[in-house]
Amino acid sequence: MLSPFLPRQLFELCVGRFARRYGRRLVGLMDPYLTVTISEHDGERMRPRDLYDQAKAYLSHRCARQARSLRAARDACESDRFLLTMGDGEEVYDEFQGATVRAYRLLFHRRHRDLVVDSYLPHVSREGRAIMLSNRRRKLFTNAGGDRYRKSVWSYVAFEHPSTFETLAMDPAKKRDIMDDLDAFRKGKDYYSRIGKAWKRGYLLHGPPGTGKSTMIAAMANYLDYDVYDVELTSVATNTDLRRLFIETKGKSIIVIEDIDCSVDLTGKRKKNKVTLSGLLNVIDGLWSACGGERIVVFTTNHVEKLDPALIRRGRMDKHIEMSYCCFETFKILAKNYLAMDAHPLFDDVESLLQEVKITPADVAEHLMLKCAADDEATCLASLLSSRGDAVLASWEEQHVWTKFRP
């Protein structure tokens, strides 16, 4: 009726707006279903959504029975195990308290809106989390440098290191102290919340090469049943990239930076490397450190004296653990591990040797390892004792060089 009196473009604009405005309402009256989409990443793409992984686990538990089109993928942690997920365009129906939903995009009647938001989604999250925990296999992550547009900044393999505190060559009293500290941290969620601190703890492992720093980290991960994130700082271009790495770690994990004194120049002298000391401090102890919980940060170094005091002060690196040379108590653990023996007539000679010279646990273990069928316990102990001369010379040279070049 109005078309003769209005310009054509204005008429089409008015009709279009009318159709869009009232057409949606009309469709809403005719279609009573609502849709909720669970995205893999949040809008800022800073970190994956836990709900997506939990929904995936929840649905994978059911889709093998219901879906007609499935997608198979090899488990990254177990080469002989396959994971099944829904194929493209496939739908799975689930019933919850009388409401039917279809996923991954949830489609449900509008009258079930409150039920889905308040009860069903928490149910999916709880069930998915339980399934993920029951199927959980610990992982060793490393950061993938060079591609800032990867879906994930971490890649991983199965964590299968056999080290435990039982086999760790260290003074038993010192091991017990570390285990008690780890137990207190693991059970300390409410305590950390009460005192107003992020649920994290820092460990500094320092000592000469071959004293078991990496083995200690593996023993900690096995004891706590945590994943391990091995951060290669030389592959991190900027503080922003470093922040993203830490944000995409998950709880129940140990974040490791080995050889922190030589991993990256934190003084700012290298122009190409924009990772700074302040950037590192911010992610391990600043505002960003509170993103997530139940994380342990471990630094290792062969030269603790080279580190900036701000990096290793108490509160950042809460517990300093010196990984020292082999003592007799440490030797007895190694002898039990490698030779399955608790005593031998040569043990007194070994004790005298260890009091006289500095030998790392790695060097002792090399002498105790049975290298052929003809070797026996006496042969291995004799090999260790025969190293006295080399060890004395190495110890003297180390002391001489230190005295000569001491500032």
FITOR-877731 format. One record per residue (C-alpha): residue number from 1; x, y, z. Coordinates in Angstrom, 3 decimals, padded with zeros to 6 digits. Example, Ala and Ser with C-alpha at 12.3 -4.5 7.8 and 13.67 -1.06 7.14 Angstrom:
FITOR-877731
<pt n="1" xx="012.300" yy="-004.500" zz="007.800"/>
<pt n="2" xx="013.670" yy="-001.060" zz="007.140"/>
END
This chain:
FITOR-877731
<pt n="1" xx="000.000" yy="000.000" zz="000.000"/>
<pt n="2" xx="002.887" yy="002.330" zz="000.823"/>
<pt n="3" xx="005.049" yy="001.400" zz="-002.163"/>
<pt n="4" xx="003.670" yy="004.114" zz="-004.526"/>
<pt n="5" xx="004.565" yy="006.807" zz="-001.991"/>
<pt n="6" xx="008.063" yy="005.614" zz="-000.894"/>
<pt n="7" xx="011.316" yy="005.336" zz="-002.841"/>
<pt n="8" xx="012.048" yy="001.715" zz="-003.762"/>
<pt n="9" xx="015.228" yy="001.432" zz="-001.645"/>
<pt n="10" xx="013.505" yy="002.891" zz="001.424"/>
<pt n="11" xx="010.527" yy="000.580" zz="000.908"/>
<pt n="12" xx="012.801" yy="-002.496" zz="000.715"/>
<pt n="13" xx="014.672" yy="-001.350" zz="003.833"/>
<pt n="14" xx="011.451" yy="-000.985" zz="005.817"/>
<pt n="15" xx="010.141" yy="-004.361" zz="004.669"/>
<pt n="16" xx="013.470" yy="-006.027" zz="005.456"/>
<pt n="17" xx="013.581" yy="-004.623" zz="008.960"/>
<pt n="18" xx="009.976" yy="-005.628" zz="009.568"/>
<pt n="19" xx="010.665" yy="-009.165" zz="008.362"/>
<pt n="20" xx="013.783" yy="-009.540" zz="010.470"/>
<pt n="21" xx="012.150" yy="-008.153" zz="013.581"/>
<pt n="22" xx="008.902" yy="-010.051" zz="013.515"/>
<pt n="23" xx="010.151" yy="-013.023" zz="011.510"/>
<pt n="24" xx="012.431" yy="-014.104" zz="014.354"/>
<pt n="25" xx="009.561" yy="-013.866" zz="016.805"/>
<pt n="26" xx="007.371" yy="-015.904" zz="014.505"/>
<pt n="27" xx="010.057" yy="-018.571" zz="014.095"/>
<pt n="28" xx="010.571" yy="-018.568" zz="017.860"/>
<pt n="29" xx="006.876" yy="-019.241" zz="018.400"/>
<pt n="30" xx="006.884" yy="-022.076" zz="015.884"/>
<pt n="31" xx="010.252" yy="-023.624" zz="016.915"/>
<pt n="32" xx="010.387" yy="-024.261" zz="020.676"/>
<pt n="33" xx="013.994" yy="-025.538" zz="020.686"/>
<pt n="34" xx="017.056" yy="-023.726" zz="022.020"/>
<pt n="35" xx="020.715" yy="-024.337" zz="021.183"/>
<pt n="36" xx="023.831" yy="-024.144" zz="023.371"/>
<pt n="37" xx="027.231" yy="-024.445" zz="021.664"/>
<pt n="38" xx="030.269" yy="-025.709" zz="023.582"/>
<pt n="39" xx="033.360" yy="-024.209" zz="021.952"/>
<pt n="40" xx="036.806" yy="-025.766" zz="022.056"/>
<pt n="41" xx="038.503" yy="-022.439" zz="022.867"/>
<pt n="42" xx="037.267" yy="-019.271" zz="024.500"/>
<pt n="43" xx="036.805" yy="-016.034" zz="022.600"/>
<pt n="44" xx="040.304" yy="-014.738" zz="023.288"/>
<pt n="45" xx="041.847" yy="-018.136" zz="022.388"/>
<pt n="46" xx="044.053" yy="-017.871" zz="025.448"/>
<pt n="47" xx="043.362" yy="-021.392" zz="026.661"/>
<pt n="48" xx="041.212" yy="-024.437" zz="025.827"/>
<pt n="49" xx="037.901" yy="-024.808" zz="027.613"/>
<pt n="50" xx="037.802" yy="-027.572" zz="030.192"/>
<pt n="51" xx="034.070" yy="-028.025" zz="029.575"/>
<pt n="52" xx="034.760" yy="-028.955" zz="025.946"/>
<pt n="53" xx="037.166" yy="-031.721" zz="026.965"/>
<pt n="54" xx="034.754" yy="-032.935" zz="029.627"/>
<pt n="55" xx="031.839" yy="-032.964" zz="027.161"/>
<pt n="56" xx="034.012" yy="-034.809" zz="024.645"/>
<pt n="57" xx="034.849" yy="-037.474" zz="027.223"/>
<pt n="58" xx="031.208" yy="-037.708" zz="028.309"/>
<pt n="59" xx="029.955" yy="-038.158" zz="024.751"/>
<pt n="60" xx="032.766" yy="-040.478" zz="023.661"/>
<pt n="61" xx="031.602" yy="-042.803" zz="026.416"/>
<pt n="62" xx="028.196" yy="-042.997" zz="024.701"/>
<pt n="63" xx="028.781" yy="-042.372" zz="020.999"/>
<pt n="64" xx="030.389" yy="-045.782" zz="020.421"/>
<pt n="65" xx="026.986" yy="-047.321" zz="021.167"/>
<pt n="66" xx="024.722" yy="-044.772" zz="019.477"/>
<pt n="67" xx="026.483" yy="-043.009" zz="016.609"/>
<pt n="68" xx="026.589" yy="-044.639" zz="013.171"/>
<pt n="69" xx="029.511" yy="-042.546" zz="011.935"/>
<pt n="70" xx="032.607" yy="-042.538" zz="014.137"/>
<pt n="71" xx="036.055" yy="-041.023" zz="013.861"/>
<pt n="72" xx="039.013" yy="-043.065" zz="015.137"/>
<pt n="73" xx="042.325" yy="-041.634" zz="016.317"/>
<pt n="74" xx="045.341" yy="-043.299" zz="017.850"/>
<pt n="75" xx="045.934" yy="-042.486" zz="021.497"/>
<pt n="76" xx="049.073" yy="-040.342" zz="021.751"/>
<pt n="77" xx="050.013" yy="-042.047" zz="025.013"/>
<pt n="78" xx="049.327" yy="-045.652" zz="024.017"/>
<pt n="79" xx="050.096" yy="-046.652" zz="020.437"/>
<pt n="80" xx="047.864" yy="-049.748" zz="020.587"/>
<pt n="81" xx="044.821" yy="-047.880" zz="021.900"/>
<pt n="82" xx="042.271" yy="-046.015" zz="019.761"/>
<pt n="83" xx="039.887" yy="-043.229" zz="020.687"/>
<pt n="84" xx="036.445" yy="-042.932" zz="019.092"/>
<pt n="85" xx="034.623" yy="-039.643" zz="018.587"/>
<pt n="86" xx="031.574" yy="-038.640" zz="016.572"/>
<pt n="87" xx="031.928" yy="-038.132" zz="012.851"/>
<pt n="88" xx="030.955" yy="-034.928" zz="011.050"/>
<pt n="89" xx="027.218" yy="-034.294" zz="011.067"/>
<pt n="90" xx="026.569" yy="-037.108" zz="013.522"/>
<pt n="91" xx="024.087" yy="-036.677" zz="016.373"/>
<pt n="92" xx="023.914" yy="-038.382" zz="019.736"/>
<pt n="93" xx="020.789" yy="-038.204" zz="021.890"/>
<pt n="94" xx="021.000" yy="-038.103" zz="025.652"/>
<pt n="95" xx="018.206" yy="-038.040" zz="028.214"/>
<pt n="96" xx="018.539" yy="-036.295" zz="031.549"/>
<pt n="97" xx="015.621" yy="-036.078" zz="033.987"/>
<pt n="98" xx="013.148" yy="-036.397" zz="031.139"/>
<pt n="99" xx="014.824" yy="-033.836" zz="028.852"/>
<pt n="100" xx="016.369" yy="-034.909" zz="025.537"/>
<pt n="101" xx="019.455" yy="-033.122" zz="024.219"/>
<pt n="102" xx="021.618" yy="-033.536" zz="021.155"/>
<pt n="103" xx="025.340" yy="-032.788" zz="021.272"/>
<pt n="104" xx="028.051" yy="-031.338" zz="020.752"/>
<pt n="105" xx="025.663" yy="-028.527" zz="019.993"/>
<pt n="106" xx="022.997" yy="-028.975" zz="022.629"/>
<pt n="107" xx="019.475" yy="-028.776" zz="021.232"/>
<pt n="108" xx="016.614" yy="-028.894" zz="023.718"/>
<pt n="109" xx="013.085" yy="-027.631" zz="024.331"/>
<pt n="110" xx="012.865" yy="-024.165" zz="025.775"/>
<pt n="111" xx="010.950" yy="-025.414" zz="028.806"/>
<pt n="112" xx="014.121" yy="-027.315" zz="029.817"/>
<pt n="113" xx="016.352" yy="-024.230" zz="029.695"/>
<pt n="114" xx="016.870" yy="-023.921" zz="033.448"/>
<pt n="115" xx="017.335" yy="-027.677" zz="033.770"/>
<pt n="116" xx="020.053" yy="-027.734" zz="031.094"/>
<pt n="117" xx="021.922" yy="-024.693" zz="032.400"/>
<pt n="118" xx="021.636" yy="-025.424" zz="036.118"/>
<pt n="119" xx="021.755" yy="-029.234" zz="036.167"/>
<pt n="120" xx="022.600" yy="-030.919" zz="032.854"/>
<pt n="121" xx="025.776" yy="-028.996" zz="031.996"/>
<pt n="122" xx="027.174" yy="-029.482" zz="035.543"/>
<pt n="123" xx="026.236" yy="-033.172" zz="035.181"/>
<pt n="124" xx="028.163" yy="-033.416" zz="031.890"/>
<pt n="125" xx="031.126" yy="-031.653" zz="033.478"/>
<pt n="126" xx="031.174" yy="-033.969" zz="036.511"/>
<pt n="127" xx="030.727" yy="-037.166" zz="034.516"/>
<pt n="128" xx="033.226" yy="-036.094" zz="031.867"/>
<pt n="129" xx="035.788" yy="-035.183" zz="034.516"/>
<pt n="130" xx="035.326" yy="-038.577" zz="036.196"/>
<pt n="131" xx="035.748" yy="-040.396" zz="032.866"/>
<pt n="132" xx="038.868" yy="-038.371" zz="032.060"/>
<pt n="133" xx="040.364" yy="-039.195" zz="035.470"/>
<pt n="134" xx="039.627" yy="-042.901" zz="035.104"/>
<pt n="135" xx="041.250" yy="-042.943" zz="031.652"/>
<pt n="136" xx="044.015" yy="-040.510" zz="032.571"/>
<pt n="137" xx="047.527" yy="-041.287" zz="031.440"/>
<pt n="138" xx="050.192" yy="-038.908" zz="032.540"/>
<pt n="139" xx="051.911" yy="-036.833" zz="029.889"/>
<pt n="140" xx="055.230" yy="-035.137" zz="029.288"/>
<pt n="141" xx="054.661" yy="-031.837" zz="027.478"/>
<pt n="142" xx="057.099" yy="-029.647" zz="025.609"/>
<pt n="143" xx="056.473" yy="-026.261" zz="024.038"/>
<pt n="144" xx="056.341" yy="-026.146" zz="020.245"/>
<pt n="145" xx="058.224" yy="-023.049" zz="019.136"/>
<pt n="146" xx="057.992" yy="-021.218" zz="015.849"/>
<pt n="147" xx="054.253" yy="-021.381" zz="015.090"/>
<pt n="148" xx="052.177" yy="-018.879" zz="016.994"/>
<pt n="149" xx="048.961" yy="-019.980" zz="015.261"/>
<pt n="150" xx="048.917" yy="-023.592" zz="016.419"/>
<pt n="151" xx="045.768" yy="-024.718" zz="018.173"/>
<pt n="152" xx="047.893" yy="-025.665" zz="021.169"/>
<pt n="153" xx="051.309" yy="-024.385" zz="022.190"/>
<pt n="154" xx="052.130" yy="-027.750" zz="023.778"/>
<pt n="155" xx="052.816" yy="-031.168" zz="022.289"/>
<pt n="156" xx="053.158" yy="-034.268" zz="024.417"/>
<pt n="157" xx="054.150" yy="-037.907" zz="024.723"/>
<pt n="158" xx="053.353" yy="-040.461" zz="027.390"/>
<pt n="159" xx="055.254" yy="-039.930" zz="030.626"/>
<pt n="160" xx="056.792" yy="-043.292" zz="031.447"/>
<pt n="161" xx="059.852" yy="-042.445" zz="033.538"/>
<pt n="162" xx="060.385" yy="-045.214" zz="036.132"/>
<pt n="163" xx="062.038" yy="-043.082" zz="038.825"/>
<pt n="164" xx="060.480" yy="-043.193" zz="042.305"/>
<pt n="165" xx="061.507" yy="-041.929" zz="045.707"/>
<pt n="166" xx="062.152" yy="-045.525" zz="046.684"/>
<pt n="167" xx="064.848" yy="-045.877" zz="044.017"/>
<pt n="168" xx="066.105" yy="-042.274" zz="044.218"/>
<pt n="169" xx="069.711" yy="-042.158" zz="045.433"/>
<pt n="170" xx="069.456" yy="-039.647" zz="048.265"/>
<pt n="171" xx="069.778" yy="-039.577" zz="052.019"/>
<pt n="172" xx="066.557" yy="-041.175" zz="053.396"/>
<pt n="173" xx="065.900" yy="-038.352" zz="055.877"/>
<pt n="174" xx="066.178" yy="-035.774" zz="053.098"/>
<pt n="175" xx="063.816" yy="-037.782" zz="050.885"/>
<pt n="176" xx="061.295" yy="-038.040" zz="053.710"/>
<pt n="177" xx="061.391" yy="-034.273" zz="054.193"/>
<pt n="178" xx="060.708" yy="-033.676" zz="050.486"/>
<pt n="179" xx="057.873" yy="-036.217" zz="050.404"/>
<pt n="180" xx="056.259" yy="-034.633" zz="053.465"/>
<pt n="181" xx="056.496" yy="-031.231" zz="051.789"/>
<pt n="182" xx="054.840" yy="-032.586" zz="048.636"/>
<pt n="183" xx="052.073" yy="-034.212" zz="050.687"/>
<pt n="184" xx="051.373" yy="-030.931" zz="052.474"/>
<pt n="185" xx="051.154" yy="-029.112" zz="049.141"/>
<pt n="186" xx="048.863" yy="-031.689" zz="047.535"/>
<pt n="187" xx="046.414" yy="-031.501" zz="050.447"/>
<pt n="188" xx="046.730" yy="-027.749" zz="050.889"/>
<pt n="189" xx="044.014" yy="-026.286" zz="048.656"/>
<pt n="190" xx="041.938" yy="-024.936" zz="051.544"/>
<pt n="191" xx="045.040" yy="-023.779" zz="053.396"/>
<pt n="192" xx="046.368" yy="-021.778" zz="050.432"/>
<pt n="193" xx="042.929" yy="-020.248" zz="049.932"/>
<pt n="194" xx="042.707" yy="-019.309" zz="053.614"/>
<pt n="195" xx="046.073" yy="-017.522" zz="053.640"/>
<pt n="196" xx="045.377" yy="-015.772" zz="050.320"/>
<pt n="197" xx="048.096" yy="-017.385" zz="048.195"/>
<pt n="198" xx="047.943" yy="-019.043" zz="044.792"/>
<pt n="199" xx="047.983" yy="-022.840" zz="045.070"/>
<pt n="200" xx="051.483" yy="-023.316" zz="043.722"/>
<pt n="201" xx="054.929" yy="-024.114" zz="045.077"/>
<pt n="202" xx="058.432" yy="-023.506" zz="043.771"/>
<pt n="203" xx="061.407" yy="-025.847" zz="044.035"/>
<pt n="204" xx="065.008" yy="-025.016" zz="043.193"/>
<pt n="205" xx="067.190" yy="-028.060" zz="042.545"/>
<pt n="206" xx="070.866" yy="-027.150" zz="042.459"/>
<pt n="207" xx="074.075" yy="-029.108" zz="042.380"/>
<pt n="208" xx="076.793" yy="-030.452" zz="040.069"/>
<pt n="209" xx="075.904" yy="-032.418" zz="036.910"/>
<pt n="210" xx="075.116" yy="-036.063" zz="037.564"/>
<pt n="211" xx="073.624" yy="-035.575" zz="041.021"/>
<pt n="212" xx="070.085" yy="-036.561" zz="040.002"/>
<pt n="213" xx="068.157" yy="-033.326" zz="039.436"/>
<pt n="214" xx="066.134" yy="-034.645" zz="036.473"/>
<pt n="215" xx="065.606" yy="-037.957" zz="038.251"/>
<pt n="216" xx="064.255" yy="-036.064" zz="041.256"/>
<pt n="217" xx="061.690" yy="-034.305" zz="039.038"/>
<pt n="218" xx="060.519" yy="-037.642" zz="037.624"/>
<pt n="219" xx="060.226" yy="-039.083" zz="041.136"/>
<pt n="220" xx="058.148" yy="-036.073" zz="042.213"/>
<pt n="221" xx="055.816" yy="-036.487" zz="039.220"/>
<pt n="222" xx="055.360" yy="-040.203" zz="039.876"/>
<pt n="223" xx="054.779" yy="-039.626" zz="043.584"/>
<pt n="224" xx="052.122" yy="-036.952" zz="043.000"/>
<pt n="225" xx="050.707" yy="-038.502" zz="039.803"/>
<pt n="226" xx="051.197" yy="-035.158" zz="038.014"/>
<pt n="227" xx="051.867" yy="-034.296" zz="034.381"/>
<pt n="228" xx="055.174" yy="-032.619" zz="033.510"/>
<pt n="229" xx="055.575" yy="-029.494" zz="031.362"/>
<pt n="230" xx="059.171" yy="-029.125" zz="030.187"/>
<pt n="231" xx="059.622" yy="-025.480" zz="029.182"/>
<pt n="232" xx="062.330" yy="-024.790" zz="026.608"/>
<pt n="233" xx="062.894" yy="-021.087" zz="027.188"/>
<pt n="234" xx="065.138" yy="-020.668" zz="024.153"/>
<pt n="235" xx="062.096" yy="-021.440" zz="021.968"/>
<pt n="236" xx="059.986" yy="-018.686" zz="023.556"/>
<pt n="237" xx="060.135" yy="-015.412" zz="021.646"/>
<pt n="238" xx="058.385" yy="-012.918" zz="023.933"/>
<pt n="239" xx="056.945" yy="-012.465" zz="027.399"/>
<pt n="240" xx="053.480" yy="-012.760" zz="025.865"/>
<pt n="241" xx="054.326" yy="-016.176" zz="024.431"/>
<pt n="242" xx="055.704" yy="-017.240" zz="027.803"/>
<pt n="243" xx="052.505" yy="-016.106" zz="029.498"/>
<pt n="244" xx="050.418" yy="-018.096" zz="027.039"/>
<pt n="245" xx="052.509" yy="-021.194" zz="027.741"/>
<pt n="246" xx="051.821" yy="-020.979" zz="031.454"/>
<pt n="247" xx="048.127" yy="-020.196" zz="030.951"/>
<pt n="248" xx="047.645" yy="-023.330" zz="028.853"/>
<pt n="249" xx="049.094" yy="-025.618" zz="031.517"/>
<pt n="250" xx="046.596" yy="-027.519" zz="033.621"/>
<pt n="251" xx="046.411" yy="-028.324" zz="037.298"/>
<pt n="252" xx="048.116" yy="-031.343" zz="038.837"/>
<pt n="253" xx="051.273" yy="-030.544" zz="036.934"/>
<pt n="254" xx="054.962" yy="-029.818" zz="037.405"/>
<pt n="255" xx="056.345" yy="-026.998" zz="035.252"/>
<pt n="256" xx="060.077" yy="-027.484" zz="034.721"/>
<pt n="257" xx="062.768" yy="-025.107" zz="033.491"/>
<pt n="258" xx="066.055" yy="-026.984" zz="033.509"/>
<pt n="259" xx="069.435" yy="-025.244" zz="033.571"/>
<pt n="260" xx="067.753" yy="-021.914" zz="034.228"/>
<pt n="261" xx="071.139" yy="-020.168" zz="034.401"/>
<pt n="262" xx="071.925" yy="-020.950" zz="030.750"/>
<pt n="263" xx="068.485" yy="-021.546" zz="029.200"/>
<pt n="264" xx="068.065" yy="-017.893" zz="028.298"/>
<pt n="265" xx="069.778" yy="-014.588" zz="028.970"/>
<pt n="266" xx="067.525" yy="-012.942" zz="031.530"/>
<pt n="267" xx="069.586" yy="-009.775" zz="031.810"/>
<pt n="268" xx="068.145" yy="-008.228" zz="028.670"/>
<pt n="269" xx="071.486" yy="-008.020" zz="026.863"/>
<pt n="270" xx="070.363" yy="-010.219" zz="023.974"/>
<pt n="271" xx="068.257" yy="-008.084" zz="021.679"/>
<pt n="272" xx="066.772" yy="-010.955" zz="019.724"/>
<pt n="273" xx="065.355" yy="-012.590" zz="022.828"/>
<pt n="274" xx="062.574" yy="-010.549" zz="024.372"/>
<pt n="275" xx="061.896" yy="-012.850" zz="027.323"/>
<pt n="276" xx="062.929" yy="-010.806" zz="030.339"/>
<pt n="277" xx="063.500" yy="-011.536" zz="033.991"/>
<pt n="278" xx="060.449" yy="-009.479" zz="034.928"/>
<pt n="279" xx="058.356" yy="-011.435" zz="032.417"/>
<pt n="280" xx="059.438" yy="-014.735" zz="033.924"/>
<pt n="281" xx="058.856" yy="-013.486" zz="037.468"/>
<pt n="282" xx="055.371" yy="-012.316" zz="036.529"/>
<pt n="283" xx="054.210" yy="-015.720" zz="035.297"/>
<pt n="284" xx="055.676" yy="-017.685" zz="038.201"/>
<pt n="285" xx="054.866" yy="-015.273" zz="041.008"/>
<pt n="286" xx="052.812" yy="-012.336" zz="039.700"/>
<pt n="287" xx="049.129" yy="-011.894" zz="038.921"/>
<pt n="288" xx="049.244" yy="-014.495" zz="036.151"/>
<pt n="289" xx="050.538" yy="-017.151" zz="038.533"/>
<pt n="290" xx="047.065" yy="-017.390" zz="040.090"/>
<pt n="291" xx="045.485" yy="-018.592" zz="036.823"/>
<pt n="292" xx="044.704" yy="-022.188" zz="037.755"/>
<pt n="293" xx="045.964" yy="-024.110" zz="040.739"/>
<pt n="294" xx="047.838" yy="-027.144" zz="042.029"/>
<pt n="295" xx="051.006" yy="-026.431" zz="040.086"/>
<pt n="296" xx="054.618" yy="-026.922" zz="041.071"/>
<pt n="297" xx="057.361" yy="-024.885" zz="039.377"/>
<pt n="298" xx="060.845" yy="-026.433" zz="039.366"/>
<pt n="299" xx="064.070" yy="-024.713" zz="038.356"/>
<pt n="300" xx="067.318" yy="-026.633" zz="038.057"/>
<pt n="301" xx="070.825" yy="-025.238" zz="037.861"/>
<pt n="302" xx="074.417" yy="-026.385" zz="038.132"/>
<pt n="303" xx="075.514" yy="-022.939" zz="039.312"/>
<pt n="304" xx="073.138" yy="-021.440" zz="041.840"/>
<pt n="305" xx="075.560" yy="-018.563" zz="042.449"/>
<pt n="306" xx="074.933" yy="-017.283" zz="038.892"/>
<pt n="307" xx="071.201" yy="-016.773" zz="039.407"/>
<pt n="308" xx="069.618" yy="-013.417" zz="040.121"/>
<pt n="309" xx="068.579" yy="-013.362" zz="043.800"/>
<pt n="310" xx="065.152" yy="-012.035" zz="042.773"/>
<pt n="311" xx="064.522" yy="-015.238" zz="040.837"/>
<pt n="312" xx="065.194" yy="-017.682" zz="043.651"/>
<pt n="313" xx="064.138" yy="-015.818" zz="046.778"/>
<pt n="314" xx="061.843" yy="-017.563" zz="049.238"/>
<pt n="315" xx="058.253" yy="-017.186" zz="048.148"/>
<pt n="316" xx="059.170" yy="-017.825" zz="044.518"/>
<pt n="317" xx="061.364" yy="-020.840" zz="044.951"/>
<pt n="318" xx="059.939" yy="-021.938" zz="048.286"/>
<pt n="319" xx="062.195" yy="-024.928" zz="048.828"/>
<pt n="320" xx="065.867" yy="-025.086" zz="047.865"/>
<pt n="321" xx="067.166" yy="-028.643" zz="047.491"/>
<pt n="322" xx="070.869" yy="-029.236" zz="047.118"/>
<pt n="323" xx="071.629" yy="-032.309" zz="045.025"/>
<pt n="324" xx="075.035" yy="-033.234" zz="046.377"/>
<pt n="325" xx="077.769" yy="-035.759" zz="045.724"/>
<pt n="326" xx="077.330" yy="-039.386" zz="046.658"/>
<pt n="327" xx="077.532" yy="-040.190" zz="050.366"/>
<pt n="328" xx="077.568" yy="-043.649" zz="051.901"/>
<pt n="329" xx="073.797" yy="-043.651" zz="052.560"/>
<pt n="330" xx="073.240" yy="-042.774" zz="048.922"/>
<pt n="331" xx="075.640" yy="-045.500" zz="047.842"/>
<pt n="332" xx="073.725" yy="-048.137" zz="049.824"/>
<pt n="333" xx="070.537" yy="-047.235" zz="047.945"/>
<pt n="334" xx="072.364" yy="-047.538" zz="044.621"/>
<pt n="335" xx="073.866" yy="-050.881" zz="045.660"/>
<pt n="336" xx="070.416" yy="-052.166" zz="046.524"/>
<pt n="337" xx="068.976" yy="-050.903" zz="043.226"/>
<pt n="338" xx="071.749" yy="-052.162" zz="040.947"/>
<pt n="339" xx="073.170" yy="-055.176" zz="042.791"/>
<pt n="340" xx="070.241" yy="-056.176" zz="045.038"/>
<pt n="341" xx="072.528" yy="-056.252" zz="048.063"/>
<pt n="342" xx="072.481" yy="-054.550" zz="051.461"/>
<pt n="343" xx="075.956" yy="-055.508" zz="052.694"/>
<pt n="344" xx="079.347" yy="-056.666" zz="051.420"/>
<pt n="345" xx="082.879" yy="-056.879" zz="052.868"/>
<pt n="346" xx="083.985" yy="-054.138" zz="050.457"/>
<pt n="347" xx="081.417" yy="-051.655" zz="051.773"/>
<pt n="348" xx="083.878" yy="-050.319" zz="054.367"/>
<pt n="349" xx="086.366" yy="-049.521" zz="051.625"/>
<pt n="350" xx="083.653" yy="-047.801" zz="049.615"/>
<pt n="351" xx="082.691" yy="-045.695" zz="052.637"/>
<pt n="352" xx="086.309" yy="-044.591" zz="053.018"/>
<pt n="353" xx="086.458" yy="-043.730" zz="049.328"/>
<pt n="354" xx="083.335" yy="-041.572" zz="049.481"/>
<pt n="355" xx="084.677" yy="-039.685" zz="052.487"/>
<pt n="356" xx="087.889" yy="-038.962" zz="050.629"/>
<pt n="357" xx="086.711" yy="-037.893" zz="047.189"/>
<pt n="358" xx="083.688" yy="-036.337" zz="045.504"/>
<pt n="359" xx="081.843" yy="-038.731" zz="043.193"/>
<pt n="360" xx="078.411" yy="-038.091" zz="041.726"/>
<pt n="361" xx="075.637" yy="-040.680" zz="042.040"/>
<pt n="362" xx="075.673" yy="-041.007" zz="038.243"/>
<pt n="363" xx="079.350" yy="-042.025" zz="038.288"/>
<pt n="364" xx="078.761" yy="-044.536" zz="041.078"/>
<pt n="365" xx="075.776" yy="-046.001" zz="039.244"/>
<pt n="366" xx="077.874" yy="-046.482" zz="036.112"/>
<pt n="367" xx="080.376" yy="-048.613" zz="038.056"/>
<pt n="368" xx="077.614" yy="-050.648" zz="039.701"/>
<pt n="369" xx="075.788" yy="-051.475" zz="036.479"/>
<pt n="370" xx="076.250" yy="-055.090" zz="035.372"/>
<pt n="371" xx="077.544" yy="-054.776" zz="031.827"/>
<pt n="372" xx="077.812" yy="-058.467" zz="030.934"/>
<pt n="373" xx="076.838" yy="-061.880" zz="032.271"/>
<pt n="374" xx="080.312" yy="-062.439" zz="033.726"/>
<pt n="375" xx="080.064" yy="-059.409" zz="036.011"/>
<pt n="376" xx="079.115" yy="-059.912" zz="039.649"/>
<pt n="377" xx="078.803" yy="-057.755" zz="042.760"/>
<pt n="378" xx="082.497" yy="-057.988" zz="043.653"/>
<pt n="379" xx="083.520" yy="-056.994" zz="040.122"/>
<pt n="380" xx="081.332" yy="-053.890" zz="040.223"/>
<pt n="381" xx="082.545" yy="-052.831" zz="043.665"/>
<pt n="382" xx="086.155" yy="-053.391" zz="042.630"/>
<pt n="383" xx="085.541" yy="-051.221" zz="039.575"/>
<pt n="384" xx="084.237" yy="-048.469" zz="041.824"/>
<pt n="385" xx="087.203" yy="-048.720" zz="044.179"/>
<pt n="386" xx="089.644" yy="-048.685" zz="041.272"/>
<pt n="387" xx="088.320" yy="-045.261" zz="040.316"/>
<pt n="388" xx="089.842" yy="-043.812" zz="043.500"/>
<pt n="389" xx="092.872" yy="-042.416" zz="041.686"/>
<pt n="390" xx="090.856" yy="-040.730" zz="038.931"/>
<pt n="391" xx="088.381" yy="-039.366" zz="041.455"/>
<pt n="392" xx="091.104" yy="-037.947" zz="043.672"/>
<pt n="393" xx="092.740" yy="-036.276" zz="040.670"/>
<pt n="394" xx="089.440" yy="-034.842" zz="039.438"/>
<pt n="395" xx="088.603" yy="-033.569" zz="042.909"/>
<pt n="396" xx="092.032" yy="-031.925" zz="043.248"/>
<pt n="397" xx="091.765" yy="-030.322" zz="039.803"/>
<pt n="398" xx="088.326" yy="-028.961" zz="040.594"/>
<pt n="399" xx="089.538" yy="-027.451" zz="043.865"/>
<pt n="400" xx="092.702" yy="-026.088" zz="042.225"/>
<pt n="401" xx="090.798" yy="-024.402" zz="039.400"/>
<pt n="402" xx="088.282" yy="-022.934" zz="041.843"/>
<pt n="403" xx="091.088" yy="-021.512" zz="044.002"/>
<pt n="404" xx="092.946" yy="-020.124" zz="041.000"/>
<pt n="405" xx="089.984" yy="-018.352" zz="039.439"/>
<pt n="406" xx="088.102" yy="-017.327" zz="042.556"/>
<pt n="407" xx="087.452" yy="-013.550" zz="042.305"/>
END
